[in-house]
Amino acid sequence: MPQMAPLSWLILFCLFTLSFFIFTVMNYFNKFFTNNNKNLNKTMMNNNNNNEKLNWKW
C-alpha cells in the first residue's frame, strides 16, 4: 500500500480545518437566527392572541 506524500497530508489537514471552520461559523449564525426567530414568534403569538378575541361572523 503506498504511503501518502506530505503534501497530501497538508491538503487533508487544510480540508478538515476549513470544514470545521465552516461548520462552526454556520452553527453560530444558526443559533443566532433561531433565537431571534423565537423572540419574533413570541411577539407574533402575543399579537395573535389579541386578534383571537374578535369574533368574526361571515
mmCIF file as Biopython writes it, N, C-alpha, C and O atoms, coordinates in Angstrom:
data_model
#
loop_
_atom_site.group_PDB
_atom_site.id
_atom_site.type_symbol
_atom_site.label_atom_id
_atom_site.label_alt_id
_atom_site.label_comp_id
_atom_site.label_asym_id
_atom_site.label_entity_id
_atom_site.label_seq_id
_atom_site.pdbx_PDB_ins_code
_atom_site.Cartn_x
_atom_site.Cartn_y
_atom_site.Cartn_z
_atom_site.occupancy
_atom_site.B_iso_or_equiv
_atom_site.auth_seq_id
_atom_site.auth_asym_id
_atom_site.pdbx_PDB_model_num
ATOM 1   N N  . MET A ? 1  ? 0.848   -1.188 0.000  1.0 0.0 1  A 1 
ATOM 2   C CA . MET A ? 1  ? 0.000   0.000  0.000  1.0 0.0 1  A 1 
ATOM 3   C C  . MET A ? 1  ? 0.892   1.250  0.000  1.0 0.0 1  A 1 
ATOM 4   O O  . MET A ? 1  ? 1.785   1.367  0.839  1.0 0.0 1  A 1 
ATOM 5   N N  . PRO A ? 2  ? 0.661   2.176  -0.924 1.0 0.0 2  A 1 
ATOM 6   C CA . PRO A ? 2  ? 1.531   3.362  -0.989 1.0 0.0 2  A 1 
ATOM 7   C C  . PRO A ? 2  ? 1.269   4.317  0.166  1.0 0.0 2  A 1 
ATOM 8   O O  . PRO A ? 2  ? 0.145   4.450  0.649  1.0 0.0 2  A 1 
ATOM 9   N N  . GLN A ? 3  ? 2.322   4.967  0.586  1.0 0.0 3  A 1 
ATOM 10  C CA . GLN A ? 3  ? 2.188   5.943  1.656  1.0 0.0 3  A 1 
ATOM 11  C C  . GLN A ? 3  ? 1.784   7.292  1.077  1.0 0.0 3  A 1 
ATOM 12  O O  . GLN A ? 3  ? 2.056   7.600  -0.083 1.0 0.0 3  A 1 
ATOM 13  N N  . MET A ? 4  ? 1.123   8.091  1.921  1.0 0.0 4  A 1 
ATOM 14  C CA . MET A ? 4  ? 0.705   9.418  1.461  1.0 0.0 4  A 1 
ATOM 15  C C  . MET A ? 4  ? 1.886   10.372 1.499  1.0 0.0 4  A 1 
ATOM 16  O O  . MET A ? 4  ? 2.697   10.338 2.424  1.0 0.0 4  A 1 
ATOM 17  N N  . ALA A ? 5  ? 1.972   11.206 0.506  1.0 0.0 5  A 1 
ATOM 18  C CA . ALA A ? 5  ? 3.016   12.220 0.459  1.0 0.0 5  A 1 
ATOM 19  C C  . ALA A ? 5  ? 2.691   13.320 1.475  1.0 0.0 5  A 1 
ATOM 20  O O  . ALA A ? 5  ? 1.523   13.510 1.814  1.0 0.0 5  A 1 
ATOM 21  N N  . PRO A ? 6  ? 3.700   14.046 1.968  1.0 0.0 6  A 1 
ATOM 22  C CA . PRO A ? 6  ? 3.435   15.128 2.933  1.0 0.0 6  A 1 
ATOM 23  C C  . PRO A ? 6  ? 2.482   16.189 2.392  1.0 0.0 6  A 1 
ATOM 24  O O  . PRO A ? 6  ? 1.713   16.782 3.149  1.0 0.0 6  A 1 
ATOM 25  N N  . LEU A ? 7  ? 2.531   16.427 1.089  1.0 0.0 7  A 1 
ATOM 26  C CA . LEU A ? 7  ? 1.626   17.415 0.502  1.0 0.0 7  A 1 
ATOM 27  C C  . LEU A ? 7  ? 0.174   16.963 0.626  1.0 0.0 7  A 1 
ATOM 28  O O  . LEU A ? 7  ? -0.715  17.779 0.868  1.0 0.0 7  A 1 
ATOM 29  N N  . SER A ? 8  ? -0.065  15.672 0.461  1.0 0.0 8  A 1 
ATOM 30  C CA . SER A ? 8  ? -1.424  15.151 0.603  1.0 0.0 8  A 1 
ATOM 31  C C  . SER A ? 8  ? -1.913  15.300 2.049  1.0 0.0 8  A 1 
ATOM 32  O O  . SER A ? 8  ? -3.087  15.589 2.280  1.0 0.0 8  A 1 
ATOM 33  N N  . TRP A ? 9  ? -1.018  15.103 3.019  1.0 0.0 9  A 1 
ATOM 34  C CA . TRP A ? 9  ? -1.398  15.292 4.414  1.0 0.0 9  A 1 
ATOM 35  C C  . TRP A ? 9  ? -1.736  16.752 4.670  1.0 0.0 9  A 1 
ATOM 36  O O  . TRP A ? 9  ? -2.670  17.060 5.410  1.0 0.0 9  A 1 
ATOM 37  N N  . LEU A ? 10 ? -0.981  17.638 4.063  1.0 0.0 10 A 1 
ATOM 38  C CA . LEU A ? 10 ? -1.240  19.070 4.237  1.0 0.0 10 A 1 
ATOM 39  C C  . LEU A ? 10 ? -2.592  19.450 3.627  1.0 0.0 10 A 1 
ATOM 40  O O  . LEU A ? 10 ? -3.357  20.204 4.229  1.0 0.0 10 A 1 
ATOM 41  N N  . ILE A ? 11 ? -2.880  18.935 2.446  1.0 0.0 11 A 1 
ATOM 42  C CA . ILE A ? 11 ? -4.168  19.217 1.807  1.0 0.0 11 A 1 
ATOM 43  C C  . ILE A ? 11 ? -5.309  18.654 2.649  1.0 0.0 11 A 1 
ATOM 44  O O  . ILE A ? 11 ? -6.342  19.300 2.819  1.0 0.0 11 A 1 
ATOM 45  N N  . LEU A ? 12 ? -5.113  17.438 3.176  1.0 0.0 12 A 1 
ATOM 46  C CA . LEU A ? 12 ? -6.139  16.826 4.020  1.0 0.0 12 A 1 
ATOM 47  C C  . LEU A ? 12 ? -6.364  17.631 5.297  1.0 0.0 12 A 1 
ATOM 48  O O  . LEU A ? 12 ? -7.504  17.826 5.717  1.0 0.0 12 A 1 
ATOM 49  N N  . PHE A ? 13 ? -5.281  18.096 5.911  1.0 0.0 13 A 1 
ATOM 50  C CA . PHE A ? 13 ? -5.397  18.930 7.108  1.0 0.0 13 A 1 
ATOM 51  C C  . PHE A ? 13 ? -6.131  20.232 6.806  1.0 0.0 13 A 1 
ATOM 52  O O  . PHE A ? 13 ? -6.989  20.658 7.579  1.0 0.0 13 A 1 
ATOM 53  N N  . CYS A ? 14 ? -5.797  20.862 5.685  1.0 0.0 14 A 1 
ATOM 54  C CA . CYS A ? 14 ? -6.476  22.107 5.299  1.0 0.0 14 A 1 
ATOM 55  C C  . CYS A ? 14 ? -7.950  21.856 5.032  1.0 0.0 14 A 1 
ATOM 56  O O  . CYS A ? 14 ? -8.789  22.677 5.403  1.0 0.0 14 A 1 
ATOM 57  N N  . LEU A ? 15 ? -8.279  20.749 4.404  1.0 0.0 15 A 1 
ATOM 58  C CA . LEU A ? 15 ? -9.677  20.416 4.127  1.0 0.0 15 A 1 
ATOM 59  C C  . LEU A ? 15 ? -10.462 20.250 5.421  1.0 0.0 15 A 1 
ATOM 60  O O  . LEU A ? 15 ? -11.552 20.806 5.555  1.0 0.0 15 A 1 
ATOM 61  N N  . PHE A ? 16 ? -9.928  19.494 6.372  1.0 0.0 16 A 1 
ATOM 62  C CA . PHE A ? 16 ? -10.628 19.291 7.640  1.0 0.0 16 A 1 
ATOM 63  C C  . PHE A ? 16 ? -10.716 20.585 8.449  1.0 0.0 16 A 1 
ATOM 64  O O  . PHE A ? 16 ? -11.730 20.853 9.095  1.0 0.0 16 A 1 
ATOM 65  N N  . THR A ? 17 ? -9.670  21.370 8.411  1.0 0.0 17 A 1 
ATOM 66  C CA . THR A ? 17 ? -9.693  22.649 9.130  1.0 0.0 17 A 1 
ATOM 67  C C  . THR A ? 17 ? -10.736 23.585 8.537  1.0 0.0 17 A 1 
ATOM 68  O O  . THR A ? 17 ? -11.488 24.226 9.271  1.0 0.0 17 A 1 
ATOM 69  N N  . LEU A ? 18 ? -10.784 23.664 7.230  1.0 0.0 18 A 1 
ATOM 70  C CA . LEU A ? 18 ? -11.761 24.515 6.560  1.0 0.0 18 A 1 
ATOM 71  C C  . LEU A ? 18 ? -13.184 24.033 6.821  1.0 0.0 18 A 1 
ATOM 72  O O  . LEU A ? 18 ? -14.074 24.845 7.075  1.0 0.0 18 A 1 
ATOM 73  N N  . SER A ? 19 ? -13.408 22.730 6.761  1.0 0.0 19 A 1 
ATOM 74  C CA . SER A ? 19 ? -14.759 22.213 7.018  1.0 0.0 19 A 1 
ATOM 75  C C  . SER A ? 19 ? -15.165 22.444 8.482  1.0 0.0 19 A 1 
ATOM 76  O O  . SER A ? 19 ? -16.325 22.754 8.755  1.0 0.0 19 A 1 
ATOM 77  N N  . PHE A ? 20 ? -14.234 22.298 9.415  1.0 0.0 20 A 1 
ATOM 78  C CA . PHE A ? 20 ? -14.532 22.568 10.820 1.0 0.0 20 A 1 
ATOM 79  C C  . PHE A ? 20 ? -14.866 24.047 11.026 1.0 0.0 20 A 1 
ATOM 80  O O  . PHE A ? 20 ? -15.797 24.383 11.757 1.0 0.0 20 A 1 
ATOM 81  N N  . PHE A ? 21 ? -14.102 24.921 10.379 1.0 0.0 21 A 1 
ATOM 82  C CA . PHE A ? 21 ? -14.352 26.359 10.495 1.0 0.0 21 A 1 
ATOM 83  C C  . PHE A ? 21 ? -15.718 26.723 9.919  1.0 0.0 21 A 1 
ATOM 84  O O  . PHE A ? 21 ? -16.465 27.487 10.531 1.0 0.0 21 A 1 
ATOM 85  N N  . ILE A ? 22 ? -16.046 26.186 8.760  1.0 0.0 22 A 1 
ATOM 86  C CA . ILE A ? 22 ? -17.346 26.479 8.142  1.0 0.0 22 A 1 
ATOM 87  C C  . ILE A ? 22 ? -18.480 25.942 9.009  1.0 0.0 22 A 1 
ATOM 88  O O  . ILE A ? 22 ? -19.495 26.616 9.187  1.0 0.0 22 A 1 
ATOM 89  N N  . PHE A ? 23 ? -18.319 24.739 9.549  1.0 0.0 23 A 1 
ATOM 90  C CA . PHE A ? 23 ? -19.341 24.158 10.425 1.0 0.0 23 A 1 
ATOM 91  C C  . PHE A ? 23 ? -19.540 25.019 11.668 1.0 0.0 23 A 1 
ATOM 92  O O  . PHE A ? 23 ? -20.677 25.243 12.084 1.0 0.0 23 A 1 
ATOM 93  N N  . THR A ? 24 ? -18.464 25.498 12.261 1.0 0.0 24 A 1 
ATOM 94  C CA . THR A ? 24 ? -18.557 26.318 13.467 1.0 0.0 24 A 1 
ATOM 95  C C  . THR A ? 24 ? -19.244 27.648 13.180 1.0 0.0 24 A 1 
ATOM 96  O O  . THR A ? 24 ? -20.096 28.088 13.953 1.0 0.0 24 A 1 
ATOM 97  N N  . VAL A ? 25 ? -18.885 28.279 12.091 1.0 0.0 25 A 1 
ATOM 98  C CA . VAL A ? 25 ? -19.490 29.566 11.736 1.0 0.0 25 A 1 
ATOM 99  C C  . VAL A ? 25 ? -20.976 29.401 11.444 1.0 0.0 25 A 1 
ATOM 100 O O  . VAL A ? 25 ? -21.790 30.213 11.885 1.0 0.0 25 A 1 
ATOM 101 N N  . MET A ? 26 ? -21.333 28.356 10.702 1.0 0.0 26 A 1 
ATOM 102 C CA . MET A ? 26 ? -22.748 28.127 10.385 1.0 0.0 26 A 1 
ATOM 103 C C  . MET A ? 26 ? -23.545 27.799 11.642 1.0 0.0 26 A 1 
ATOM 104 O O  . MET A ? 26 ? -24.690 28.230 11.779 1.0 0.0 26 A 1 
ATOM 105 N N  . ASN A ? 27 ? -22.959 27.054 12.545 1.0 0.0 27 A 1 
ATOM 106 C CA . ASN A ? 27 ? -23.627 26.724 13.799 1.0 0.0 27 A 1 
ATOM 107 C C  . ASN A ? 27 ? -23.857 27.984 14.629 1.0 0.0 27 A 1 
ATOM 108 O O  . ASN A ? 27 ? -24.924 28.145 15.221 1.0 0.0 27 A 1 
ATOM 109 N N  . TYR A ? 28 ? -22.882 28.866 14.678 1.0 0.0 28 A 1 
ATOM 110 C CA . TYR A ? 28 ? -23.019 30.108 15.433 1.0 0.0 28 A 1 
ATOM 111 C C  . TYR A ? 28 ? -24.152 30.972 14.865 1.0 0.0 28 A 1 
ATOM 112 O O  . TYR A ? 28 ? -25.005 31.453 15.611 1.0 0.0 28 A 1 
ATOM 113 N N  . PHE A ? 29 ? -24.154 31.163 13.564 1.0 0.0 29 A 1 
ATOM 114 C CA . PHE A ? 29 ? -25.181 32.013 12.977 1.0 0.0 29 A 1 
ATOM 115 C C  . PHE A ? 29 ? -26.553 31.353 13.018 1.0 0.0 29 A 1 
ATOM 116 O O  . PHE A ? 29 ? -27.568 32.042 13.117 1.0 0.0 29 A 1 
ATOM 117 N N  . ASN A ? 30 ? -26.594 30.029 12.944 1.0 0.0 30 A 1 
ATOM 118 C CA . ASN A ? 30 ? -27.869 29.332 13.047 1.0 0.0 30 A 1 
ATOM 119 C C  . ASN A ? 30 ? -28.472 29.543 14.436 1.0 0.0 30 A 1 
ATOM 120 O O  . ASN A ? 30 ? -29.674 29.788 14.547 1.0 0.0 30 A 1 
ATOM 121 N N  . LYS A ? 31 ? -27.673 29.455 15.484 1.0 0.0 31 A 1 
ATOM 122 C CA . LYS A ? 31 ? -28.175 29.719 16.837 1.0 0.0 31 A 1 
ATOM 123 C C  . LYS A ? 31 ? -28.628 31.166 16.970 1.0 0.0 31 A 1 
ATOM 124 O O  . LYS A ? 31 ? -29.646 31.451 17.601 1.0 0.0 31 A 1 
ATOM 125 N N  . PHE A ? 32 ? -27.879 32.065 16.379 1.0 0.0 32 A 1 
ATOM 126 C CA . PHE A ? 32 ? -28.213 33.483 16.460 1.0 0.0 32 A 1 
ATOM 127 C C  . PHE A ? 32 ? -29.563 33.765 15.808 1.0 0.0 32 A 1 
ATOM 128 O O  . PHE A ? 32 ? -30.391 34.477 16.375 1.0 0.0 32 A 1 
ATOM 129 N N  . PHE A ? 33 ? -29.787 33.209 14.618 1.0 0.0 33 A 1 
ATOM 130 C CA . PHE A ? 33 ? -31.025 33.492 13.911 1.0 0.0 33 A 1 
ATOM 131 C C  . PHE A ? 33 ? -32.200 32.735 14.494 1.0 0.0 33 A 1 
ATOM 132 O O  . PHE A ? 33 ? -33.322 33.239 14.453 1.0 0.0 33 A 1 
ATOM 133 N N  . THR A ? 34 ? -31.986 31.531 15.042 1.0 0.0 34 A 1 
ATOM 134 C CA . THR A ? 34 ? -33.115 30.808 15.641 1.0 0.0 34 A 1 
ATOM 135 C C  . THR A ? 34 ? -33.555 31.489 16.927 1.0 0.0 34 A 1 
ATOM 136 O O  . THR A ? 34 ? -34.748 31.510 17.229 1.0 0.0 34 A 1 
ATOM 137 N N  . ASN A ? 35 ? -32.615 32.051 17.695 1.0 0.0 35 A 1 
ATOM 138 C CA . ASN A ? 35 ? -33.008 32.778 18.901 1.0 0.0 35 A 1 
ATOM 139 C C  . ASN A ? 35 ? -33.810 34.017 18.541 1.0 0.0 35 A 1 
ATOM 140 O O  . ASN A ? 35 ? -34.793 34.332 19.212 1.0 0.0 35 A 1 
ATOM 141 N N  . ASN A ? 36 ? -33.405 34.728 17.487 1.0 0.0 36 A 1 
ATOM 142 C CA . ASN A ? 36 ? -34.176 35.891 17.055 1.0 0.0 36 A 1 
ATOM 143 C C  . ASN A ? 36 ? -35.546 35.483 16.556 1.0 0.0 36 A 1 
ATOM 144 O O  . ASN A ? 36 ? -36.526 36.188 16.796 1.0 0.0 36 A 1 
ATOM 145 N N  . ASN A ? 37 ? -35.631 34.361 15.868 1.0 0.0 37 A 1 
ATOM 146 C CA . ASN A ? 37 ? -36.921 33.891 15.365 1.0 0.0 37 A 1 
ATOM 147 C C  . ASN A ? 37 ? -37.832 33.480 16.503 1.0 0.0 37 A 1 
ATOM 148 O O  . ASN A ? 37 ? -39.043 33.691 16.429 1.0 0.0 37 A 1 
ATOM 149 N N  . LYS A ? 38 ? -37.276 32.895 17.556 1.0 0.0 38 A 1 
ATOM 150 C CA . LYS A ? 38 ? -38.104 32.508 18.707 1.0 0.0 38 A 1 
ATOM 151 C C  . LYS A ? 38 ? -38.685 33.752 19.378 1.0 0.0 38 A 1 
ATOM 152 O O  . LYS A ? 38 ? -39.861 33.779 19.741 1.0 0.0 38 A 1 
ATOM 153 N N  . ASN A ? 39 ? -37.850 34.781 19.539 1.0 0.0 39 A 1 
ATOM 154 C CA . ASN A ? 39 ? -38.343 36.027 20.132 1.0 0.0 39 A 1 
ATOM 155 C C  . ASN A ? 39 ? -39.387 36.670 19.230 1.0 0.0 39 A 1 
ATOM 156 O O  . ASN A ? 39 ? -40.386 37.208 19.707 1.0 0.0 39 A 1 
ATOM 157 N N  . LEU A ? 40 ? -39.152 36.611 17.935 1.0 0.0 40 A 1 
ATOM 158 C CA . LEU A ? 40 ? -40.103 37.169 16.990 1.0 0.0 40 A 1 
ATOM 159 C C  . LEU A ? 40 ? -41.410 36.385 17.027 1.0 0.0 40 A 1 
ATOM 160 O O  . LEU A ? 40 ? -42.491 36.971 16.966 1.0 0.0 40 A 1 
ATOM 161 N N  . ASN A ? 41 ? -41.312 35.060 17.126 1.0 0.0 41 A 1 
ATOM 162 C CA . ASN A ? 41 ? -42.514 34.228 17.179 1.0 0.0 41 A 1 
ATOM 163 C C  . ASN A ? 41 ? -43.311 34.499 18.456 1.0 0.0 41 A 1 
ATOM 164 O O  . ASN A ? 41 ? -44.542 34.478 18.433 1.0 0.0 41 A 1 
ATOM 165 N N  . LYS A ? 42 ? -42.619 34.751 19.565 1.0 0.0 42 A 1 
ATOM 166 C CA . LYS A ? 42 ? -43.329 35.064 20.813 1.0 0.0 42 A 1 
ATOM 167 C C  . LYS A ? 42 ? -44.111 36.363 20.685 1.0 0.0 42 A 1 
ATOM 168 O O  . LYS A ? 42 ? -45.252 36.459 21.138 1.0 0.0 42 A 1 
ATOM 169 N N  . THR A ? 43 ? -43.496 37.356 20.068 1.0 0.0 43 A 1 
ATOM 170 C CA . THR A ? 43 ? -44.209 38.624 19.908 1.0 0.0 43 A 1 
ATOM 171 C C  . THR A ? 43 ? -45.363 38.464 18.926 1.0 0.0 43 A 1 
ATOM 172 O O  . THR A ? 43 ? -46.418 39.074 19.098 1.0 0.0 43 A 1 
ATOM 173 N N  . MET A ? 44 ? -45.164 37.646 17.900 1.0 0.0 44 A 1 
ATOM 174 C CA . MET A ? 44 ? -46.243 37.412 16.937 1.0 0.0 44 A 1 
ATOM 175 C C  . MET A ? 44 ? -47.393 36.661 17.608 1.0 0.0 44 A 1 
ATOM 176 O O  . MET A ? 44 ? -48.560 36.938 17.333 1.0 0.0 44 A 1 
ATOM 177 N N  . MET A ? 45 ? -47.068 35.716 18.485 1.0 0.0 45 A 1 
ATOM 178 C CA . MET A ? 45 ? -48.110 34.958 19.179 1.0 0.0 45 A 1 
ATOM 179 C C  . MET A ? 45 ? -48.889 35.886 20.110 1.0 0.0 45 A 1 
ATOM 180 O O  . MET A ? 45 ? -50.107 35.761 20.237 1.0 0.0 45 A 1 
ATOM 181 N N  . ASN A ? 46 ? -48.195 36.805 20.753 1.0 0.0 46 A 1 
ATOM 182 C CA . ASN A ? 46 ? -48.884 37.759 21.619 1.0 0.0 46 A 1 
ATOM 183 C C  . ASN A ? 46 ? -49.826 38.639 20.807 1.0 0.0 46 A 1 
ATOM 184 O O  . ASN A ? 46 ? -50.933 38.946 21.249 1.0 0.0 46 A 1 
ATOM 185 N N  . ASN A ? 47 ? -49.389 39.037 19.637 1.0 0.0 47 A 1 
ATOM 186 C CA . ASN A ? 47 ? -50.249 39.843 18.770 1.0 0.0 47 A 1 
ATOM 187 C C  . ASN A ? 47 ? -51.435 39.027 18.268 1.0 0.0 47 A 1 
ATOM 188 O O  . ASN A ? 47 ? -52.538 39.558 18.133 1.0 0.0 47 A 1 
ATOM 189 N N  . ASN A ? 48 ? -51.223 37.760 17.992 1.0 0.0 48 A 1 
ATOM 190 C CA . ASN A ? 48 ? -52.302 36.904 17.512 1.0 0.0 48 A 1 
ATOM 191 C C  . ASN A ? 48 ? -53.338 36.653 18.610 1.0 0.0 48 A 1 
ATOM 192 O O  . ASN A ? 48 ? -54.530 36.526 18.329 1.0 0.0 48 A 1 
ATOM 193 N N  . ASN A ? 49 ? -52.884 36.584 19.840 1.0 0.0 49 A 1 
ATOM 194 C CA . ASN A ? 49 ? -53.825 36.374 20.950 1.0 0.0 49 A 1 
ATOM 195 C C  . ASN A ? 49 ? -54.787 37.545 21.063 1.0 0.0 49 A 1 
ATOM 196 O O  . ASN A ? 49 ? -55.958 37.353 21.387 1.0 0.0 49 A 1 
ATOM 197 N N  . ASN A ? 50 ? -54.314 38.742 20.803 1.0 0.0 50 A 1 
ATOM 198 C CA . ASN A ? 50 ? -55.191 39.906 20.847 1.0 0.0 50 A 1 
ATOM 199 C C  . ASN A ? 50 ? -56.212 39.853 19.718 1.0 0.0 50 A 1 
ATOM 200 O O  . ASN A ? 50 ? -57.346 40.304 19.882 1.0 0.0 50 A 1 
ATOM 201 N N  . ASN A ? 51 ? -55.818 39.309 18.586 1.0 0.0 51 A 1 
ATOM 202 C CA . ASN A ? 51 ? -56.722 39.218 17.453 1.0 0.0 51 A 1 
ATOM 203 C C  . ASN A ? 51 ? -57.737 38.109 17.621 1.0 0.0 51 A 1 
ATOM 204 O O  . ASN A ? 51 ? -58.801 38.155 17.004 1.0 0.0 51 A 1 
ATOM 205 N N  . GLU A ? 52 ? -57.440 37.115 18.437 1.0 0.0 52 A 1 
ATOM 206 C CA . GLU A ? 52 ? -58.356 35.993 18.616 1.0 0.0 52 A 1 
ATOM 207 C C  . GLU A ? 52 ? -59.573 36.382 19.456 1.0 0.0 52 A 1 
ATOM 208 O O  . GLU A ? 52 ? -60.567 35.657 19.453 1.0 0.0 52 A 1 
ATOM 209 N N  . LYS A ? 53 ? -59.524 37.464 20.146 1.0 0.0 53 A 1 
ATOM 210 C CA . LYS A ? 53 ? -60.656 37.897 20.956 1.0 0.0 53 A 1 
ATOM 211 C C  . LYS A ? 53 ? -61.816 38.374 20.091 1.0 0.0 53 A 1 
ATOM 212 O O  . LYS A ? 53 ? -62.965 38.392 20.532 1.0 0.0 53 A 1 
ATOM 213 N N  . LEU A ? 54 ? -61.507 38.758 18.858 1.0 0.0 54 A 1 
ATOM 214 C CA . LEU A ? 54 ? -62.564 39.215 17.961 1.0 0.0 54 A 1 
ATOM 215 C C  . LEU A ? 54 ? -63.322 38.013 17.419 1.0 0.0 54 A 1 
ATOM 216 O O  . LEU A ? 54 ? -62.722 36.993 17.082 1.0 0.0 54 A 1 
ATOM 217 N N  . ASN A ? 55 ? -64.645 38.137 17.338 1.0 0.0 55 A 1 
ATOM 218 C CA . ASN A ? 55 ? -65.458 37.080 16.806 1.0 0.0 55 A 1 
ATOM 219 C C  . ASN A ? 55 ? -66.014 37.499 15.452 1.0 0.0 55 A 1 
ATOM 220 O O  . ASN A ? 55 ? -66.961 38.282 15.372 1.0 0.0 55 A 1 
ATOM 221 N N  . TRP A ? 56 ? -65.423 36.975 14.401 1.0 0.0 56 A 1 
ATOM 222 C CA . TRP A ? 56 ? -65.862 37.370 13.069 1.0 0.0 56 A 1 
ATOM 223 C C  . TRP A ? 56 ? -66.965 36.429 12.615 1.0 0.0 56 A 1 
ATOM 224 O O  . TRP A ? 56 ? -66.827 35.211 12.724 1.0 0.0 56 A 1 
ATOM 225 N N  . LYS A ? 57 ? -68.043 36.976 12.115 1.0 0.0 57 A 1 
ATOM 226 C CA . LYS A ? 57 ? -69.149 36.158 11.588 1.0 0.0 57 A 1 
ATOM 227 C C  . LYS A ? 57 ? -69.220 36.420 10.091 1.0 0.0 57 A 1 
ATOM 228 O O  . LYS A ? 57 ? -69.379 37.554 9.638  1.0 0.0 57 A 1 
ATOM 229 N N  . TRP A ? 58 ? -69.100 35.371 9.368  1.0 0.0 58 A 1 
ATOM 230 C CA . TRP A ? 58 ? -69.060 35.515 7.905  1.0 0.0 58 A 1 
ATOM 231 C C  . TRP A ? 58 ? -70.439 35.381 7.337  1.0 0.0 58 A 1 
ATOM 232 O O  . TRP A ? 58 ? -70.617 35.472 6.123  1.0 0.0 58 A 1 
#
